[in-house]
Amino acid sequence: MESKRYKRVRRAAGIASLLSVAVTVILGLWVTPPDVVQGQLVRLIYVHPPVAWVAYLAYGVTSIASILYLWKRTRNLRWDLLAVSSAEVGVIFTGLTLITGSIWGRPAWGVWWTWDARLTTTALLFVLYLGYLALRRVPADSHQRAVRSAIAGLIAFIDVPIVHQSVVWWRTLHQGATVLNPSLSPKIHGEMATTLLIGFISFTFVYIWMLMQRYQIADLEQRVLDVELEQLIKERRNEPGVGSSQIESTEDVDNADQPSKV
């Protein structure tokens, strides 16, 4: 069952998300001035980089959780649930990254989409983690699904640093990093920099809240599967002609495939 402490933290994350996003919207739309070159289009910068950052963060959490599941000393099904929950949130924010980038690109470049290095690698990242989520739907026991998903998640994460460094490694239409550039010298200052920072913080709170919500759902889904499995075993025991040794053998296999129970 969900603990009271977990509920309080999740509620606090939700309130922090709502308030910080509201502050970002107010500052981004009405307080900060338009850019000298980009004009009003610059206001997208308070959304686009933060949602891209959250996608990186989400896939990083998925990778760490995957490693912790693959390592036998820390293997626990909860790490697998955390990995898939974070990946789902990451896919949402990657989609938002592509959408907001296209909205910015239409007036800036004259097209909604171009096969720019940053755009292409980001689209590939989106597809890779959609594949990760699709792989989890292939029928298998909990342990096998967790292992193959963890491996797939780690392979997909290789594209994250490629996406980030694409504007450095290849000639690209996409502008270079505004904050996290190689020289670590932010190219934005004053109230615009403050608003961008608040944007990063606010969308990080949104990620935390969404992750906690999705993890809770995943945990409940796993509990339902455990109950259904126990019910099937009981029904199997009551079938005529089924020996107890056969049932015990089946239970041993299930226990081996599920090293830890949620």
Beta strands, then each sheet from edge to edge (+ up, - down):
end
